[in-house]
Amino acid sequence: MNEYKKAVQYIEFLKQTYGLDITIKDYKGFVYDNEKMEFSLRPYLAHTNPYCMYVKEREDTFYKCLNTNKELIEECKKRDYFFHLCHAGLCELIIPIKEDKTVYGSINISHFNHYPEKTNKAIEETFSKDRIKEGKRKFKVFARSAYVESSTLIPSLELLAQYLLILIKATPYKKENKEERYETQLRDYIKNNISKKIVAEEILTNLNLSRNQLKQLIKAKDAKNLRDYINTIRIETGEKLLLETQKTPKEIALSLGFKGYRHFENLFVEKLNISPKDYRKYYKNEKYY
């Protein structure tokens, strides 16, 4: 039995024994540094509870979810475990995956309803007026507590966190150099402007890069040109949206800046050898081990 299979079996044991919703949050990219780990942990990388999926239906509330990571990382540095109320009112038990002050990720256990008044206020602040009623209904149906007290859960979850840390440490982690930092900034700029037309001049000005530096960054990623590089990031983002939202592939294509669905579909197939519709169908239902 390989080490990743052991991790998955333990996660499934905890889910079934205690009635948990378990998500593995990756703050360092450790999952994607290891193909076997990515393949094994893929089912646990996103909240797929129907309430969470409803939250992520709209682009504004979806990106609110993504923007909580920085807050969680800082809290993980300070504490060994804690409860966190998300912007949409769900309470999660957070177990950091860390070594000293380096936070690699966290194990997020949801969906608790420990703070009803705060939750109600959060829902009203998160959703537009036409979605509040449905948001409250879905929360009531799908938010629940685990079958066991958190004080009983924590030792088992800390054991899982330590085992995942061992697996992470077994994968060599490269310290980010100057070029990698520039590449991270470039990726972030594209992601933040992904629905717009992105031109080289704006990138050079906003990131204070020379034209030669930009060319070298693109070349290092084996992209044909800037457009190819941007489209690669758009397709990667499209993968995430297909798995974590209920938007149709056509809606996703438009939100990523494509003028039509056909262009998005053709690029998706070219890069992943599978259509967006089949990708969603396959990975949302895929079972491991």
Secondary structure as a PSIPRED ss2 file (coil, helix, strand):
# PSIPRED VFORMAT (PSIPRED V4.0)

   1 M C   1.000  0.000  0.000
   2 N C   1.000  0.000  0.000
   3 E H   0.000  1.000  0.000
   4 Y H   0.000  1.000  0.000
   5 K H   0.000  1.000  0.000
   6 K H   0.000  1.000  0.000
   7 A H   0.000  1.000  0.000
   8 V H   0.000  1.000  0.000
   9 Q H   0.000  1.000  0.000
  10 Y H   0.000  1.000  0.000
  11 I H   0.000  1.000  0.000
  12 E H   0.000  1.000  0.000
  13 F H   0.000  1.000  0.000
  14 L H   0.000  1.000  0.000
  15 K H   0.000  1.000  0.000
  16 Q H   0.000  1.000  0.000
  17 T H   0.000  1.000  0.000
  18 Y H   0.000  1.000  0.000
  19 G C   1.000  0.000  0.000
  20 L C   1.000  0.000  0.000
  21 D E   0.000  0.000  1.000
  22 I E   0.000  0.000  1.000
  23 T E   0.000  0.000  1.000
  24 I E   0.000  0.000  1.000
  25 K E   0.000  0.000  1.000
  26 D E   0.000  0.000  1.000
  27 Y C   1.000  0.000  0.000
  28 K C   1.000  0.000  0.000
  29 G C   1.000  0.000  0.000
  30 F C   1.000  0.000  0.000
  31 V H   0.000  1.000  0.000
  32 Y H   0.000  1.000  0.000
  33 D H   0.000  1.000  0.000
  34 N C   1.000  0.000  0.000
  35 E H   0.000  1.000  0.000
  36 K H   0.000  1.000  0.000
  37 M H   0.000  1.000  0.000
  38 E H   0.000  1.000  0.000
  39 F H   0.000  1.000  0.000
  40 S H   0.000  1.000  0.000
  41 L H   0.000  1.000  0.000
  42 R H   0.000  1.000  0.000
  43 P H   0.000  1.000  0.000
  44 Y H   0.000  1.000  0.000
  45 L C   1.000  0.000  0.000
  46 A C   1.000  0.000  0.000
  47 H C   1.000  0.000  0.000
  48 T C   1.000  0.000  0.000
  49 N C   1.000  0.000  0.000
  50 P H   0.000  1.000  0.000
  51 Y H   0.000  1.000  0.000
  52 C H   0.000  1.000  0.000
  53 M H   0.000  1.000  0.000
  54 Y H   0.000  1.000  0.000
  55 V H   0.000  1.000  0.000
  56 K C   1.000  0.000  0.000
  57 E C   1.000  0.000  0.000
  58 R C   1.000  0.000  0.000
  59 E H   0.000  1.000  0.000
  60 D H   0.000  1.000  0.000
  61 T H   0.000  1.000  0.000
  62 F H   0.000  1.000  0.000
  63 Y H   0.000  1.000  0.000
  64 K H   0.000  1.000  0.000
  65 C H   0.000  1.000  0.000
  66 L H   0.000  1.000  0.000
  67 N C   1.000  0.000  0.000
  68 T C   1.000  0.000  0.000
  69 N H   0.000  1.000  0.000
  70 K H   0.000  1.000  0.000
  71 E H   0.000  1.000  0.000
  72 L H   0.000  1.000  0.000
  73 I H   0.000  1.000  0.000
  74 E H   0.000  1.000  0.000
  75 E H   0.000  1.000  0.000
  76 C H   0.000  1.000  0.000
  77 K H   0.000  1.000  0.000
  78 K H   0.000  1.000  0.000
  79 R C   1.000  0.000  0.000
  80 D C   1.000  0.000  0.000
  81 Y C   1.000  0.000  0.000
  82 F E   0.000  0.000  1.000
  83 F E   0.000  0.000  1.000
  84 H E   0.000  0.000  1.000
  85 L E   0.000  0.000  1.000
  86 C C   1.000  0.000  0.000
  87 H C   1.000  0.000  0.000
  88 A C   1.000  0.000  0.000
  89 G C   1.000  0.000  0.000
  90 L C   1.000  0.000  0.000
  91 C E   0.000  0.000  1.000
  92 E E   0.000  0.000  1.000
  93 L E   0.000  0.000  1.000
  94 I E   0.000  0.000  1.000
  95 I E   0.000  0.000  1.000
  96 P E   0.000  0.000  1.000
  97 I E   0.000  0.000  1.000
  98 K E   0.000  0.000  1.000
  99 E E   0.000  0.000  1.000
 100 D C   1.000  0.000  0.000
 101 K C   1.000  0.000  0.000
 102 T E   0.000  0.000  1.000
 103 V E   0.000  0.000  1.000
 104 Y E   0.000  0.000  1.000
 105 G E   0.000  0.000  1.000
 106 S E   0.000  0.000  1.000
 107 I E   0.000  0.000  1.000
 108 N E   0.000  0.000  1.000
 109 I E   0.000  0.000  1.000
 110 S E   0.000  0.000  1.000
 111 H E   0.000  0.000  1.000
 112 F E   0.000  0.000  1.000
 113 N C   1.000  0.000  0.000
 114 H C   1.000  0.000  0.000
 115 Y C   1.000  0.000  0.000
 116 P H   0.000  1.000  0.000
 117 E H   0.000  1.000  0.000
 118 K H   0.000  1.000  0.000
 119 T H   0.000  1.000  0.000
 120 N H   0.000  1.000  0.000
 121 K H   0.000  1.000  0.000
 122 A H   0.000  1.000  0.000
 123 I H   0.000  1.000  0.000
 124 E H   0.000  1.000  0.000
 125 E H   0.000  1.000  0.000
 126 T H   0.000  1.000  0.000
 127 F C   1.000  0.000  0.000
 128 S C   1.000  0.000  0.000
 129 K H   0.000  1.000  0.000
 130 D H   0.000  1.000  0.000
 131 R H   0.000  1.000  0.000
 132 I H   0.000  1.000  0.000
 133 K H   0.000  1.000  0.000
 134 E H   0.000  1.000  0.000
 135 G H   0.000  1.000  0.000
 136 K H   0.000  1.000  0.000
 137 R H   0.000  1.000  0.000
 138 K H   0.000  1.000  0.000
 139 F H   0.000  1.000  0.000
 140 K H   0.000  1.000  0.000
 141 V H   0.000  1.000  0.000
 142 F H   0.000  1.000  0.000
 143 A C   1.000  0.000  0.000
 144 R C   1.000  0.000  0.000
 145 S C   1.000  0.000  0.000
 146 A C   1.000  0.000  0.000
 147 Y C   1.000  0.000  0.000
 148 V C   1.000  0.000  0.000
 149 E C   1.000  0.000  0.000
 150 S H   0.000  1.000  0.000
 151 S H   0.000  1.000  0.000
 152 T H   0.000  1.000  0.000
 153 L H   0.000  1.000  0.000
 154 I H   0.000  1.000  0.000
 155 P H   0.000  1.000  0.000
 156 S H   0.000  1.000  0.000
 157 L H   0.000  1.000  0.000
 158 E H   0.000  1.000  0.000
 159 L H   0.000  1.000  0.000
 160 L H   0.000  1.000  0.000
 161 A H   0.000  1.000  0.000
 162 Q H   0.000  1.000  0.000
 163 Y H   0.000  1.000  0.000
 164 L H   0.000  1.000  0.000
 165 L H   0.000  1.000  0.000
 166 I H   0.000  1.000  0.000
 167 L H   0.000  1.000  0.000
 168 I H   0.000  1.000  0.000
 169 K H   0.000  1.000  0.000
 170 A C   1.000  0.000  0.000
 171 T C   1.000  0.000  0.000
 172 P C   1.000  0.000  0.000
 173 Y C   1.000  0.000  0.000
 174 K C   1.000  0.000  0.000
 175 K C   1.000  0.000  0.000
 176 E C   1.000  0.000  0.000
 177 N C   1.000  0.000  0.000
 178 K H   0.000  1.000  0.000
 179 E H   0.000  1.000  0.000
 180 E H   0.000  1.000  0.000
 181 R H   0.000  1.000  0.000
 182 Y H   0.000  1.000  0.000
 183 E H   0.000  1.000  0.000
 184 T H   0.000  1.000  0.000
 185 Q H   0.000  1.000  0.000
 186 L H   0.000  1.000  0.000
 187 R H   0.000  1.000  0.000
 188 D H   0.000  1.000  0.000
 189 Y H   0.000  1.000  0.000
 190 I H   0.000  1.000  0.000
 191 K H   0.000  1.000  0.000
 192 N H   0.000  1.000  0.000
 193 N C   1.000  0.000  0.000
 194 I C   1.000  0.000  0.000
 195 S C   1.000  0.000  0.000
 196 K C   1.000  0.000  0.000
 197 K C   1.000  0.000  0.000
 198 I C   1.000  0.000  0.000
 199 V C   1.000  0.000  0.000
 200 A H   0.000  1.000  0.000
 201 E H   0.000  1.000  0.000
 202 E H   0.000  1.000  0.000
 203 I H   0.000  1.000  0.000
 204 L H   0.000  1.000  0.000
 205 T H   0.000  1.000  0.000
 206 N H   0.000  1.000  0.000
 207 L H   0.000  1.000  0.000
 208 N C   1.000  0.000  0.000
 209 L C   1.000  0.000  0.000
 210 S C   1.000  0.000  0.000
 211 R H   0.000  1.000  0.000
 212 N H   0.000  1.000  0.000
 213 Q H   0.000  1.000  0.000
 214 L H   0.000  1.000  0.000
 215 K H   0.000  1.000  0.000
 216 Q H   0.000  1.000  0.000
 217 L H   0.000  1.000  0.000
 218 I H   0.000  1.000  0.000
 219 K H   0.000  1.000  0.000
 220 A H   0.000  1.000  0.000
 221 K C   1.000  0.000  0.000
 222 D C   1.000  0.000  0.000
 223 A C   1.000  0.000  0.000
 224 K C   1.000  0.000  0.000
 225 N C   1.000  0.000  0.000
 226 L H   0.000  1.000  0.000
 227 R H   0.000  1.000  0.000
 228 D H   0.000  1.000  0.000
 229 Y H   0.000  1.000  0.000
 230 I H   0.000  1.000  0.000
 231 N H   0.000  1.000  0.000
 232 T H   0.000  1.000  0.000
 233 I H   0.000  1.000  0.000
 234 R H   0.000  1.000  0.000
 235 I H   0.000  1.000  0.000
 236 E H   0.000  1.000  0.000
 237 T H   0.000  1.000  0.000
 238 G H   0.000  1.000  0.000
 239 E H   0.000  1.000  0.000
 240 K H   0.000  1.000  0.000
 241 L H   0.000  1.000  0.000
 242 L H   0.000  1.000  0.000
 243 L H   0.000  1.000  0.000
 244 E H   0.000  1.000  0.000
 245 T C   1.000  0.000  0.000
 246 Q C   1.000  0.000  0.000
 247 K C   1.000  0.000  0.000
 248 T C   1.000  0.000  0.000
 249 P H   0.000  1.000  0.000
 250 K H   0.000  1.000  0.000
 251 E H   0.000  1.000  0.000
 252 I H   0.000  1.000  0.000
 253 A H   0.000  1.000  0.000
 254 L H   0.000  1.000  0.000
 255 S H   0.000  1.000  0.000
 256 L C   1.000  0.000  0.000
 257 G C   1.000  0.000  0.000
 258 F C   1.000  0.000  0.000
 259 K C   1.000  0.000  0.000
 260 G C   1.000  0.000  0.000
 261 Y H   0.000  1.000  0.000
 262 R H   0.000  1.000  0.000
 263 H H   0.000  1.000  0.000
 264 F H   0.000  1.000  0.000
 265 E H   0.000  1.000  0.000
 266 N H   0.000  1.000  0.000
 267 L H   0.000  1.000  0.000
 268 F H   0.000  1.000  0.000
 269 V H   0.000  1.000  0.000
 270 E H   0.000  1.000  0.000
 271 K H   0.000  1.000  0.000
 272 L H   0.000  1.000  0.000
 273 N C   1.000  0.000  0.000
 274 I C   1.000  0.000  0.000
 275 S C   1.000  0.000  0.000
 276 P H   0.000  1.000  0.000
 277 K H   0.000  1.000  0.000
 278 D H   0.000  1.000  0.000
 279 Y H   0.000  1.000  0.000
 280 R H   0.000  1.000  0.000
 281 K H   0.000  1.000  0.000
 282 Y H   0.000  1.000  0.000
 283 Y H   0.000  1.000  0.000
 284 K H   0.000  1.000  0.000
 285 N H   0.000  1.000  0.000
 286 E C   1.000  0.000  0.000
 287 K C   1.000  0.000  0.000
 288 Y C   1.000  0.000  0.000
 289 Y C   1.000  0.000  0.000
